[in-house]
Amino acid sequence: MANDAFAVSDARPSAVSNGALADPFSPPADSSLWRKNFLLGAATASYQIEGAVNEDGRLPSIWDTFSAKPGKVLAGDTGAVACDHYHRWEADIELLASLGLEGYRLSIAWPRVMDAAGLPNRKGLDFYKRLLNRLKEKGMTTSVTLYHWDLPQHLEDRGGWLNRDTAYRFADYADLMSRELAGTVDAWATLNEPWCSAYLGYGNGHHAPGLADGRFATQAMHHLLLAHGLAIPVLRANDPASQKGIVANIGRGTANSDSAADQRAAHLFEVQHNAWILDPLLKGAYPQDLFELWPGTEPLVLDGDMQTISAPLDFLGINYYFRTNVASDGAHGFRDVPLEGVERTQMGWEVHPDGLRDLLIGFNRTYRNLPPIYITENGMASDDKVIDGHVDDTQRISFLKRHLAAVDQAIKAGVDIRGYFLWSLMDNFEWAFGYERRFGVVHVDYSTQKRTVKRSAELVAKFLKERKAQA
């Protein structure tokens, strides 16, 4: 992700300039998305696509363990095979390039590249070297996430993210990867969605490792953010030409009424979903309102921790999917109040593009040191089927168009947003929902591993071709 990724181009599509809409997906003529250096790419994650969980020295991860437990994942699905990307990576890169996508965000499987003693696993490292070198040959901007939830099981056996030592082991891992892959990575993200790792993994047990305790969640979060802070200077030392950042999932909370109690509930929703992560990173302190919501859950913070955590960032990755409508629970928290008559995805999530715009503009006001932003995930699940060789994912096309418009609105309001990654390149293992929920712009037949480009991907490719053709 180059520093000049937000340079303005005056290029506009001739069809739009002449008053005719080039395509129902194409942005309007004044959209920031026509800027040639606004990066458009797609994202994936290691456990969700790679498979090959027992090959070439890969060790078990917490998701191997969790998904093997009956009742934890829909239909008993696991990531053992997934999209078989470990064996099909060359064809997948050709597919990515054929769509004209300019960037690829991937994650590295920590259990694939290091053994239990912390020594490098050469076969695993070579896989990522081949992958990244091919991406660079194709002219792709490469964004690598070090941790997308697949913690080595042997570290979980020693306490996982509840053990402060895991943060130091993560720094060792970041050191190895940035030494081995320096020069092939344009942007390093330390963590993907620490909210999910901490809250879903340790707070309510819906994700691996499946623990459920409020104090566990806040302590796990602290160690996750500490791991991030410890890794940043290591990445800077080993690969100075690359960008360094982190990826946070954000949630829009709206009040069910104008009452003060419901307004406070919506505020507390956003505190726990957004400020819990962004305040330590950008203000060097946890929001005190968090402990009004979850009293008695303050983590153990040692001297110097917050300074480490709040190391300056080159970029902030933002993942956004939906809005949550809430009301006061009558005590010190909130409760969900699902709205009726609204559009929802296969996940049951409300489609609410304005939430992305409003959050981005709000962050720009709240954090004076807000770094440049990339939308590192945005997309939706739908029950897509191949009919006569085609997949017409009409709702996704509308979803993407409206969310890209929300990004453009945030840019015009002064937010420095430099790119957007579709979630996801292909249908994949959707964590606790297994293979039922399809987020890809490419359909995967899991019985044959055949890839079929969906209509949404065709339209994105058409737009990118139009943009590239402009002088």
N, C-alpha and C positions, 0 to 999 in steps of 0.2 A: 504494500500500500504506500505508494510514493507520496512524498510530502506535497507535491503539486497536483494531487488527485482532484482538487476542487477548482483548478484553473478554468476560467470561463471561455467557452467557445461560442461564437455568434451563429454557428451553423444551425439551420432550421431545415426541416424536411420540405422539399419544394412543393409536394402535394398539399401539405398543410398551409404553406405560405400562400398558395393559390386559392385557398379557401375550401379545398376538398379534403376530407379526412382520409388519410392514407390507409387507415385500418382502425377498426373499433377498439383495438388495444393500444394504439399509439398515443402517447401523451400529447396534450395540446401544444401549440406552437411556442408558447411562452414557458414551457416546463423546463426546470433545471435539468431534467433527465436527458435533454438533448446535448448537454455539455459533454464533449467527448471524453473528458477525464473523470466523469462520474462513473465509478466502477460498477459493473453489473456482473454478478457471478452466481455460483450455487455452492451449497454447503452439504457436508455429510459428517458422520462421526464413526470412529473405528468399530466399536462393538456393534453398531447398527448395520454395518454393511460388510465387514471383512470376512466373517466366518473363520474357518481354519483355526479354531481355538486350541487345538492340540498339536499344531504343526510347528516345526522349525524352532523348538525351544520355548514357545510361548507358555507362560505360566497362567494358572487360573486367576480370574479377576472376581471381584465381588458380584458382578452381574452373572458370571457363570454359576456361582454358588446360589445366588438369589433366585435366578430363573429356574434352577433345578428343583426348587422346593415347591411341592404341590400347592396350587392355589395362589401363587404369587404373581404369575403372568397368565394373561388370558389364553385359554386353550392349551396351556402347558408349553407355549412356545419358548424357544431359547435363541441365542445368537450363534449357535454352534456352526450353522451354515450361512444364515442371513442372505446377503446378495452374492456370496462367493467372490467378493471383490478381491480377496487376496490372490485368487487365481485368475481373475478376469480383469485386472486393473488396466491392462493395456487397451483392451476394447473399450473400457469405461472412459478412459482419457480421450480416445478417439471420438466417442460419443459426445463428451463434454465440449471438445474443440469443434465438432461439427455444428453445434448449436450457436457457435460464435460467442459463447460466454467468455468473459475476460478474466475472471478470477475464480479460484477454487479454494474453498475453506475445508480443510480436513483436520482430523485429530489423529494423534499417535497413541497407540495402545501401549501404555506403560509396561504391562506384563509381557509384551512382545520384544522389548528392547533391552531389558535388564534382568539378570537372574536374582535369586533371593539374597545373594551376597552383595548386590549392587554392581556387579561386573557386567560389561556390555554383552549382549547377545548379538553376535555379528550377523546371523541370518535375518533376524528381525530388523536390525539397522539397515541392512542391504535392501530390504524391501522398500523402506521409505526413501532411501537414496535413489533407487531406480525410479520410483514414483515421482519424486520431486524433480529429478533431472529431466524426465520426460515432459512434465508440466512446463518447465522452463524452456525446453526445446519448442514447445507449442506456443510460446509467448505468453503464458498465463501468469497472472499475479498470484502468488502462493501465500495463503494465510494458514498457519499451523497452530492448532490448539493443543497444548500439552496434556491437559486433563479434561476429558469429556466423560467422566464418571466411572471409568473402568479401573478402579484402584486394585493393585495386586492383592490377592487374598491373603498372602502371608503378612502384609502390613495391616490388614484388617484384623488378623488374628492377634496382633499386638496392640489393638485398640483403634486402628484406623484413624479417622480424623478427630477422634477424642484424645488421641495421644499426640502431644506436642512434637514428639520426635518425627512424626510423619511429615511435618512441615520441612524439616531439615533433609529428610529423604527425598522430598520433592525437589528441593534445591539441587541435590546431587543429580537427580534425573534431568533437570533443566540444564545443568552444566554439561552432562554427557551429550544431550541432544543438540545443544547449540554449538558444541565443539564439532560434532560429527556432521551436522547439516548446514553449518555456516555457509552463506553464499547461495543457497538454494531456497531460502525462506525470506519472503518480503516482509511478513508481519508475524510475530509470535504473540499468541494469546496464552496467558498462563492457565486460566481456568475457564471452563464453560459453565455458566449458571450456578455459581456457588449457592444461591438460594435453594435450588433443587437438591444439590448434594447435602446441604445441611438440614433443610426442613423436611423434605420428602424422604431422605435417607435416615435421618436421626431423630426427627421431630414427630412424624406421624407414621413412619414405617412403610409408606407406599412404594418406596424405591429401595434398592440395595444401599446399605446392608440390612434394612428392615427394622431398625430400632425406633422406639417411640417414647421420647421424653423431652419436654421443653428445654430443660437445662442441657441435654445432649445437643440439641439443635444449635443453641447459641455458642457452646464451646466448640463444636465442630466448625461453625462458621468462623470463629476467631482463628482457628488453626488453618483453615483454608485460606483466609486472607493473609495470615502470616506467611504461609507457603508462597503465595503470590508475591508478597513484598520481599521475601528472601531471594526469589528467583529473578526479579527484575534486574538487579545489578549484575548478576551472573550472565544473563542474556546480553546485557549491554557490553560487558567485557568480551564475551566470546564472539558476538556477531554484531558489531557496532553499526553496520550499514542497514540493519533491519529496524522495523518499527516494533515497539513493545507495548502490550496492553492487556486487557482482560475483557471477558464477555459476561454481561449481566442480563438476565431476563427481567423484564419490567412488567408491572401490572397496573392497569388503570382501575381505580376504585371510585365508584360514584354513589352518592347518597340516595336512599330510597324516598326521602322526603326532604323538605326544607328545615325540618326540626334541627335544633342544635345537637341533639344526641346522635341523629343519623349523620349529620355533617362531620361530627367528631369520629364516628365509626368509619366513614370513608377516609378520613385523614389517617386513622390508625392502620387501615388496610394498606395504604400506600407507604406508611412508615415501615411496616414489616416486610413489604414486598420490594421496596425500592431503596429507601433511606438506610435500611439495615446494612446494605452493601455499599451504596454510593457515599454515604456520610463518612465511614472510615477511610475509604479510598481518597475522597476529595476534600474532607474536612479534618481527618485525623481523629475522629471520635465517633462513638456509637450514639445514635439518637436516643435521648433519655425517654422519649415517649414509648419506645419499644418495651421498656421495662414496666411502664404503666399497663401495657397490653399483656405482657408476660411477666408478672412480678416474681421476683426471686430467681430469675434465670440469668443474672449477670455472669458473663464468662470470667475466667481468671485471666487477667491481662498483666503482663510483666512490664517493667520499665523498658521503654524503647520500642515496644511492640507497635504502638500506633504510628510512630515515626517511620518504622519499617514498612508498614502497610500502606502509608500514604505517599510512597515514592512517586514522583511525577510520571505520568503516562503519556505515550505518544498518541494513543487512540483509545477510545472506549467502544467496545462492541455492544450493541443493543439487540436483544431478541424480544420480539413482541408478537402476541397472538390474539388476545381477547381482553374484554372489559368484565369486571365483576361488580354487580350492584349489591350494596350492603345496607343493613340497618343496624342500629344499636342492639346489642344482645341484652340490654337492661342492666349490665354490670360495667366492666371496664373494657369491653371488646366489641366485636361486630359479628354479624351472621349474614350469610348469603341470602339474598332475596332475588331469585331468578326472575327476569322480566318475561312476560308473555308476549307473543306476537313478534318476536325479533328473529332475525336470521341467525341460524346456528350452523356449525360445521358437523362433520361426522363425530367429532370429539364431544359435541354438545356445547362447544365454546361459542359465545356470542361474537358475531362479526361486527367490529366497531372500529373502523379506521381512524375516526376522530380521536380515539384514545391515544393512538401513537403520536399524532400531531401534538395533542395537548401535553402529553408527558415530556416530549422533547423540548417544547417551548418552555415548560415549567423548569426542567433541569437547567436550561440555559440561563434562566433568571436566578435559580437557587445556588448554582455552583459557578463562582467567578472563574475558577480554573478548569472548567469543563473542557476536556480535550476534544479534538476532532472525533466525530462519530461515524462509525459504519453500522448500518443495519445488518447484523451478522446472521440473523434468522428472521424470516417472516414467511408464512405460508399457511396452508390449511389441509386438513384431512377430508377426503371424500371417498365414497364407495365406488371407485373407478373400475370400469370393465372395458375390456377390449372387444369391440364389435366391428367385424369386417376389417380387422387390422388397424382400427383407429380408436382413440380414446378422446371423447369430447367432454372435457372437464370444464363445463360452462361456469359453474360456481367459482372454481379456482381462478379462471380468467378474470371474472368480475372482482374477486377478492384482491388479486394482485394489482389490478388497475387502480382500485380505490386506495389501497395502502401506499402505492407509489405516489398517488396524488397527495396523500397526507404527508409523505416525506417531502414532496415539493413545497407544500404549504409551510412546513417547518423551516425549510431552507430560506424561503422568502421572508420568514419572520426572524431571520438572523442566526439560525442554528447551523453550525459548520458540519454538514453531513457529506461524506465523501464517497459513499458507495452503498450497495445493497446486495445481499446474498439471498437467493431463493432457498427456502427450506421446503423440500430437499431436492437434490439432483434426482434421486430415484426413491421409489417406495422402499421401505426398510423395516427393521425390527423397531417397533415403536414402544420400547421399554415395557411397562406393565400391561400394555395393550397388545403386545405381540405383533402379529402380521396382519391383523384385521384392518387397522387404520392406515390409509395410504396418503402420505404427504408429498410424494414425489411429483416432479414434472415429467418424469419418465416412469412408465409402468413396469413392474417386475412380476413376471410369472414365476412364483417361487418353486414350482414343480419342474420347470424347464430352464429357469434363469434367463428366459428371453426378455430383452428390453424392448419396450414400445414407446416411442416418443409421443407424449400427450399433446393435445392442441395448444395448451398453455405454453409449452416449451417452443412449439412451432411459432407462436406469435411473438414470444420474447426474442427468438432468433431473427424473425423478420424485422422487428424494431431495431435490433443491433446492427443488422445489415444495412438498413436505411440510414442509421446514424453514422455508420462508418463511411458510407458513400458520399456524405456531405463534404464539400470542400472546406 
